Amino acid sequence: MTPRAGATSSLGLQAVHTAEREVFGYELLHRSGASNRARLTGEAEHDRATAQVVAAVFGEFGVEDLSGGRPLFLNATRSFFSGQVQLPFPPGHVVLELPQHVDVDRRLMVGLGDLRRKGFPIAVDDFDGEVSRVPAVVHADYVKVDLHATGERLPEVVDLVRKVNPGAVLVVERVETQAQFDVCRDLGVDLFQGYLLHRPEVLQRQTLNPSHLTCAQLVALLADTDADVGQVVDLLAQDPALSLRVLKTVSSAAHAPRGGITSLRQAVVMLGRRELMSWVLLVLLAGSGSARVPDDTLTWIFTRAEACRALRPTAAEPAFTVGLLSAAAEALAFDPVELTRGCALDASVRDALVTAGGPLGAALTTVRDHEALVLDGDGDPADQDVAAVYLRAQVAARSRVAAFRAPRGPGR
């Protein structure tokens, strides 16, 4: 197979410290590459940046790997606070920051209230004492103050926050000198962020980009209340990158099953139609989709998955998932260990992928050996039963791909 190159996902991270200089949490920062800076103009760019950060955190890096159980501060936008764009993750580790450029009006306050009732912690970012933003401060769990913006008015702004919301955790940003740190600590500031304590670092990881075509088709399918789980799984399975994001999302602490995930179907059922729809829409908003997987590559991927399923009928779904992910790793030139990093896979599935161990690994090895003999032209198949299984899998894969590529009209 001809490998198809992946992409590099970038994410900025800056620690938030306590008065004792212990790490309390981290702010997530949008980074489009190795540059440790983000330049954004306009609400659409801010929406896309937020979507890309969420996709990176939940799709590539993993919440637990980044946070170590600590809070993650995410700069969201009006679209997320007002409910126009649904958050594709449950409340837990992420604190949603309300940026200074977002107007605090009735609609935003309604959305903010909804998010808090769902359990999302809220932070008001870059508060400078503006009267118009006080209603948001009243209901915030955290209030962040930019030391450079407030300057000598810092004590005044701190007093205002303490007056309108005594229970809010007060965070001062852009602390760059020991003298500034001491002044803030004497004012009773709770948390500190700035170059004195930690300069933002850029994390990068090789990743896979979902196809926008698959995402668009999934949105249409998920909107159809008559569509069953099998249809959703079949469509999702044609895009290994999107399948991995779903697996990694379900691997978060809020979803992960105790014994690990055994199949893509299980992951879809656990995530639920609504949350899956939110995730797919967010991937579209992030705008990082790639061209679709070529038909011949997709046919080969599904052939391996179907063959593995046929060879292990007592563990059909796990075997299909092993075949799908192993073929995706080879087609996209990914190390299986890296490909599945952050996925809370069942031990038997992970063992099969990484070491070809166990019954699932044996099925995968059998299929790979057959491919080496027949597809790569190294000889004739030694096992005619396996050859028959593989031939039937090819027929099923071609039929599946043809159905995927067929135009989808109204009602389909």
C-alpha positions as CSV (number, residue, x, y, z in Angstrom):
1,M,0.0,0.0,0.0
2,T,1.1,3.6,-0.6
3,P,1.3,5.4,2.7
4,R,-0.7,8.7,3.0
5,A,1.1,11.2,5.2
6,G,-0.5,12.4,8.4
7,A,-0.3,15.9,9.8
8,T,1.2,17.6,12.8
9,S,-1.1,18.8,15.6
10,S,0.2,21.7,17.7
11,L,-1.0,22.9,21.1
12,G,0.3,25.6,23.4
13,L,0.3,25.0,27.2
14,Q,1.1,27.4,30.0
15,A,1.0,26.4,33.7
16,V,-1.1,28.2,36.3
17,H,0.5,28.2,39.8
18,T,-0.6,28.6,43.4
19,A,1.0,31.1,45.8
20,E,3.3,28.3,46.8
21,R,4.4,28.0,43.2
22,E,2.9,24.5,42.8
23,V,1.2,23.7,39.5
24,F,-2.6,24.1,39.8
25,G,-3.6,23.6,36.2
26,Y,-2.8,24.6,32.6
27,E,-4.1,27.1,30.1
28,L,-4.6,25.6,26.6
29,L,-3.4,27.9,23.8
30,H,-4.0,27.8,20.1
31,R,-0.9,27.2,18.0
32,S,-1.0,26.6,14.3
33,G,2.6,25.3,14.1
34,A,5.9,25.4,16.0
35,S,5.6,29.2,16.5
36,N,4.8,30.0,20.1
37,R,2.3,32.7,19.2
38,A,-1.3,32.9,17.9
39,R,-2.6,35.7,15.7
40,L,-6.3,35.7,15.3
41,T,-8.7,38.3,13.9
42,G,-12.5,38.0,13.7
43,E,-15.0,35.8,15.5
44,A,-14.8,33.1,12.8
45,E,-11.1,32.7,13.4
46,H,-11.6,32.5,17.1
47,D,-14.3,29.9,16.7
48,R,-12.0,27.8,14.5
49,A,-9.1,28.2,16.9
50,T,-11.2,27.0,19.8
51,A,-12.4,24.0,17.7
52,Q,-8.9,23.1,16.8
53,V,-7.7,23.2,20.4
54,V,-10.6,21.0,21.5
55,A,-9.9,18.6,18.6
56,A,-6.2,18.5,19.6
57,V,-6.9,17.9,23.3
58,F,-9.5,15.2,22.9
59,G,-8.5,13.8,19.6
60,E,-4.7,13.7,19.7
61,F,-3.1,14.5,23.0
62,G,-5.6,13.2,25.6
63,V,-7.0,15.1,28.6
64,E,-5.3,12.9,31.2
65,D,-1.9,13.1,29.4
66,L,-2.1,16.9,29.3
67,S,-3.6,17.6,32.7
68,G,-2.4,14.9,35.0
69,G,-5.8,15.4,36.7
70,R,-5.5,19.1,37.0
71,P,-7.9,21.7,35.5
72,L,-7.4,22.8,31.9
73,F,-8.4,26.4,31.0
74,L,-9.9,26.7,27.5
75,N,-10.5,30.1,25.9
76,A,-13.9,29.6,24.3
77,T,-16.0,32.0,22.1
78,R,-19.5,33.4,21.9
79,S,-20.6,30.5,19.7
80,F,-19.7,28.0,22.4
81,F,-21.2,30.0,25.3
82,S,-24.4,30.8,23.5
83,G,-25.0,27.1,22.5
84,Q,-24.6,27.7,18.7
85,V,-21.7,25.2,18.8
86,Q,-22.1,22.3,21.2
87,L,-19.2,21.2,23.4
88,P,-18.4,17.6,22.4
89,F,-17.1,16.6,25.8
90,P,-18.7,16.3,29.3
91,P,-18.0,18.6,32.2
92,G,-14.9,17.7,34.2
93,H,-11.4,18.8,33.7
94,V,-12.0,21.8,31.4
95,V,-12.7,25.4,32.6
96,L,-14.3,27.5,29.9
97,E,-12.8,31.0,29.7
98,L,-15.0,33.9,28.5
99,P,-12.7,36.2,26.5
100,Q,-12.7,40.0,26.8
101,H,-13.9,40.6,23.3
102,V,-17.2,38.7,23.8
103,D,-20.1,41.0,24.7
104,V,-21.9,40.0,27.9
105,D,-25.6,40.3,27.0
106,R,-28.8,38.5,27.9
107,R,-28.3,35.6,25.4
108,L,-24.7,35.0,26.6
109,M,-25.8,35.0,30.2
110,V,-28.5,32.4,29.4
111,G,-25.9,30.2,27.8
112,L,-23.5,30.7,30.6
113,G,-26.1,29.7,33.1
114,D,-26.9,26.5,31.0
115,L,-23.2,25.6,31.0
116,R,-22.9,26.0,34.7
117,R,-26.0,23.9,35.4
118,K,-24.4,21.2,33.3
119,G,-21.4,21.3,35.5
120,F,-18.9,23.3,33.4
121,P,-16.7,25.6,35.5
122,I,-16.6,29.2,34.1
123,A,-13.7,31.7,34.1
124,V,-14.0,35.4,33.1
125,D,-10.8,36.2,31.2
126,D,-8.9,39.5,31.2
127,F,-11.3,41.3,33.6
128,D,-10.4,44.9,33.8
129,G,-13.2,46.2,36.0
130,E,-15.6,46.8,33.1
131,V,-19.2,47.3,34.5
132,S,-20.6,45.5,31.4
133,R,-18.8,42.3,32.4
134,V,-19.7,42.3,36.1
135,P,-22.8,40.1,35.6
136,A,-20.5,37.4,34.2
137,V,-18.1,37.9,37.1
138,V,-20.9,37.4,39.6
139,H,-21.5,33.8,38.2
140,A,-17.9,32.9,37.5
141,D,-15.9,30.2,39.3
142,Y,-12.6,31.9,38.3
143,V,-11.8,35.5,37.4
144,K,-8.6,36.2,35.5
145,V,-7.0,39.7,35.6
146,D,-4.3,40.8,33.2
147,L,-1.6,42.5,35.3
148,H,-0.3,44.6,32.4
149,A,-3.8,45.9,31.5
150,T,-4.8,46.9,35.0
151,G,-1.4,48.3,36.1
152,E,-1.8,50.5,39.2
153,R,-5.5,49.7,39.3
154,L,-4.9,46.1,40.3
155,P,-6.0,46.6,43.9
156,E,-9.2,48.3,42.8
157,V,-10.0,45.5,40.4
158,V,-9.2,42.8,43.0
159,D,-11.5,44.6,45.5
160,L,-14.3,44.7,42.9
161,V,-14.1,41.0,42.2
162,R,-14.1,40.2,45.9
163,K,-17.1,42.4,46.4
164,V,-19.3,41.0,43.7
165,N,-18.2,37.4,43.9
166,P,-16.4,36.5,47.2
167,G,-16.2,32.8,46.3
168,A,-14.5,33.3,42.9
169,V,-10.9,32.0,42.5
170,L,-8.8,35.0,41.5
171,V,-6.1,34.5,38.9
172,V,-3.5,37.1,37.8
173,E,-1.9,36.7,34.4
174,R,1.3,38.1,32.9
175,V,3.3,37.9,36.2
176,E,6.8,38.5,35.0
177,T,8.9,39.6,38.0
178,Q,9.3,38.6,41.6
179,A,8.1,42.0,42.7
180,Q,4.8,41.6,40.8
181,F,4.4,38.2,42.3
182,D,4.8,39.5,45.8
183,V,2.4,42.4,45.3
184,C,-0.3,40.0,43.9
185,R,0.3,37.5,46.8
186,D,-0.1,40.3,49.3
187,L,-3.4,41.3,47.7
188,G,-4.7,37.8,48.4
189,V,-4.6,36.5,44.8
190,D,-5.2,32.8,44.6
191,L,-3.5,31.7,41.4
192,F,-0.6,33.1,39.2
193,Q,0.2,32.8,35.5
194,G,3.1,34.3,33.6
195,Y,6.7,34.1,32.4
196,L,8.1,34.3,35.9
197,L,6.7,30.9,36.6
198,H,6.3,29.2,33.2
199,R,6.8,30.2,29.6
200,P,4.2,28.7,27.2
201,E,5.5,25.5,25.5
202,V,4.4,24.2,22.2
203,L,3.5,20.5,22.1
204,Q,3.3,18.7,18.7
205,R,2.1,15.3,17.8
206,Q,1.7,13.5,14.5
207,T,-2.0,13.1,13.8
208,L,-4.6,12.0,11.3
209,N,-7.0,14.5,9.7
210,P,-10.6,13.4,9.3
211,S,-12.3,13.7,5.9
212,H,-14.8,16.6,5.6
213,L,-16.8,14.4,3.2
214,T,-17.2,11.7,5.9
215,C,-18.1,14.3,8.5
216,A,-20.7,15.9,6.3
217,Q,-22.3,12.5,5.6
218,L,-22.3,11.6,9.3
219,V,-24.1,14.9,10.2
220,A,-26.8,14.0,7.6
221,L,-27.0,10.4,8.9
222,L,-27.1,11.4,12.6
223,A,-29.9,13.9,11.8
224,D,-32.0,11.0,10.5
225,T,-33.8,9.5,13.5
226,D,-34.4,6.3,11.6
227,A,-30.7,5.6,11.1
228,D,-29.5,2.8,13.4
229,V,-26.2,2.3,15.2
230,G,-24.9,-0.1,12.5
231,Q,-25.3,2.5,9.8
232,V,-23.4,5.1,11.9
233,V,-20.6,2.7,12.7
234,D,-20.3,1.6,9.0
235,L,-20.0,5.2,7.9
236,L,-17.6,6.2,10.7
237,A,-15.4,3.2,10.0
238,Q,-14.6,4.5,6.5
239,D,-12.6,7.3,8.0
240,P,-9.8,5.9,10.4
241,A,-8.9,9.4,11.6
242,L,-12.4,10.2,12.7
243,S,-12.8,6.7,14.2
244,L,-9.7,7.2,16.3
245,R,-11.0,10.5,17.6
246,V,-14.2,8.8,18.7
247,L,-12.2,6.1,20.4
248,K,-10.0,8.6,22.2
249,T,-13.0,10.8,23.3
250,V,-14.6,7.7,24.8
251,S,-11.3,6.9,26.5
252,S,-11.6,10.0,28.7
253,A,-12.3,9.6,32.3
254,A,-15.9,10.5,31.9
255,H,-16.7,7.7,29.5
256,A,-14.0,5.0,29.7
257,P,-15.3,1.5,30.5
258,R,-13.5,-0.3,33.3
259,G,-12.4,-3.2,31.1
260,G,-11.4,-1.0,28.1
261,I,-13.0,-0.5,24.7
262,T,-13.5,-3.6,22.6
263,S,-14.9,-2.2,19.4
264,L,-15.9,0.9,17.5
265,R,-19.5,0.0,17.9
266,Q,-19.2,0.0,21.6
267,A,-17.6,3.4,21.5
268,V,-20.4,4.9,19.4
269,V,-23.0,3.5,21.7
270,M,-21.3,4.9,24.8
271,L,-20.7,8.3,23.2
272,G,-24.3,8.7,22.1
273,R,-25.9,10.2,19.0
274,R,-26.0,13.8,20.4
275,E,-22.4,13.9,21.6
276,L,-21.2,12.3,18.4
277,M,-23.0,14.9,16.3
278,S,-21.4,17.6,18.4
279,W,-18.0,16.1,17.9
280,V,-18.4,15.8,14.1
281,L,-19.6,19.3,13.8
282,L,-16.7,20.6,15.8
283,V,-14.3,18.7,13.4
284,L,-15.9,20.5,10.5
285,L,-15.6,23.8,12.3
286,A,-11.9,23.2,13.0
287,G,-11.3,23.1,9.3
288,S,-8.5,20.6,9.3
289,G,-10.0,17.9,7.2
290,S,-8.0,16.1,4.5
291,A,-9.0,14.7,1.2
292,R,-10.9,11.4,1.4
293,V,-9.1,8.1,1.6
294,P,-8.6,6.8,-2.0
295,D,-11.1,4.1,-2.9
296,D,-8.5,1.3,-3.4
297,T,-6.9,2.0,-0.1
298,L,-10.3,2.1,1.7
299,T,-11.3,-1.2,0.0
300,W,-8.1,-2.8,1.3
301,I,-8.6,-1.5,4.8
302,F,-12.2,-2.8,4.9
303,T,-11.1,-6.1,3.4
304,R,-8.6,-6.7,6.2
305,A,-11.2,-5.7,8.8
306,E,-13.9,-8.0,7.3
307,A,-11.4,-10.9,7.0
308,C,-10.3,-10.5,10.6
309,R,-14.0,-10.5,11.6
310,A,-14.7,-13.7,9.6
311,L,-11.7,-15.5,11.2
312,R,-12.9,-14.6,14.7
313,P,-16.7,-15.0,14.6
314,T,-16.9,-15.3,18.4
315,A,-15.3,-11.8,18.8
316,A,-16.5,-10.3,15.5
317,E,-16.6,-6.6,16.5
318,P,-13.2,-6.6,18.3
319,A,-11.6,-8.5,15.4
320,F,-13.1,-6.0,12.9
321,T,-11.7,-3.1,14.9
322,V,-8.2,-4.7,15.1
323,G,-8.2,-5.2,11.3
324,L,-9.4,-1.7,10.7
325,L,-6.9,0.0,12.9
326,S,-3.9,-2.1,11.8
327,A,-4.6,-1.4,8.2
328,A,-5.0,2.3,8.9
329,A,-1.7,2.3,10.6
330,E,0.0,0.7,7.6
331,A,-1.8,2.8,5.0
332,L,-1.0,6.1,6.8
333,A,2.6,5.1,7.9
334,F,1.8,5.3,11.6
335,D,3.3,3.2,14.4
336,P,0.4,1.3,16.0
337,V,1.6,2.4,19.5
338,E,1.4,6.1,18.4
339,L,-1.8,5.5,16.5
340,T,-3.7,4.2,19.5
341,R,-2.1,6.4,22.2
342,G,-4.8,7.8,24.4
343,C,-7.3,5.1,23.5
344,A,-8.5,3.1,26.5
345,L,-8.6,-0.1,24.4
346,D,-9.4,-3.5,25.8
347,A,-6.1,-5.3,26.5
348,S,-6.8,-8.0,23.9
349,V,-7.4,-5.4,21.2
350,R,-4.3,-3.4,22.1
351,D,-2.1,-6.6,22.4
352,A,-3.3,-7.7,18.9
353,L,-2.4,-4.3,17.4
354,V,0.9,-3.8,19.1
355,T,2.4,-7.3,19.4
356,A,0.0,-9.5,17.3
357,G,-0.7,-11.4,20.5
358,G,-3.7,-13.4,21.5
359,P,-6.5,-14.9,19.4
360,L,-7.2,-11.5,17.8
361,G,-3.5,-11.1,17.0
362,A,-3.4,-14.6,15.5
363,A,-6.3,-13.7,13.1
364,L,-4.5,-10.5,12.1
365,T,-1.3,-12.4,11.5
366,T,-3.1,-14.9,9.3
367,V,-4.6,-12.1,7.2
368,R,-1.3,-10.3,6.9
369,D,0.5,-13.4,5.8
370,H,-2.1,-14.0,3.1
371,E,-1.7,-10.4,1.9
372,A,2.0,-10.8,1.7
373,L,1.7,-13.9,-0.4
374,V,-1.1,-12.8,-2.8
375,L,-1.3,-9.0,-2.8
376,D,2.4,-8.3,-2.8
377,G,3.1,-11.1,-5.4
378,D,5.3,-13.2,-3.1
379,G,3.6,-16.5,-3.9
380,D,0.3,-18.5,-4.0
381,P,-1.9,-18.8,-0.9
382,A,-1.0,-21.8,1.2
383,D,-4.4,-22.0,2.9
384,Q,-7.3,-22.2,0.6
385,D,-9.8,-21.6,3.4
386,V,-8.1,-18.3,4.3
387,A,-8.0,-17.4,0.6
388,A,-11.8,-18.0,0.4
389,V,-12.4,-15.9,3.5
390,Y,-10.3,-13.1,2.1
391,L,-12.0,-13.2,-1.3
392,R,-15.4,-12.9,0.4
393,A,-14.1,-10.0,2.5
394,Q,-12.9,-8.2,-0.7
395,V,-16.4,-8.5,-2.2
396,A,-18.0,-7.2,0.9
397,A,-15.5,-4.3,1.1
398,R,-16.0,-3.3,-2.5
399,S,-19.8,-3.3,-1.9
400,R,-19.3,-1.2,1.2
401,V,-17.1,1.4,-0.5
402,A,-19.4,1.6,-3.5
403,A,-22.3,2.3,-1.1
404,F,-20.3,5.0,0.7
405,R,-19.4,6.7,-2.6
406,A,-23.0,6.6,-4.0
407,P,-24.6,10.1,-4.1
408,R,-26.9,10.7,-1.1
409,G,-30.1,12.3,-2.1
410,P,-33.0,13.4,0.1
411,G,-34.2,10.8,2.4
412,R,-31.1,8.6,2.1
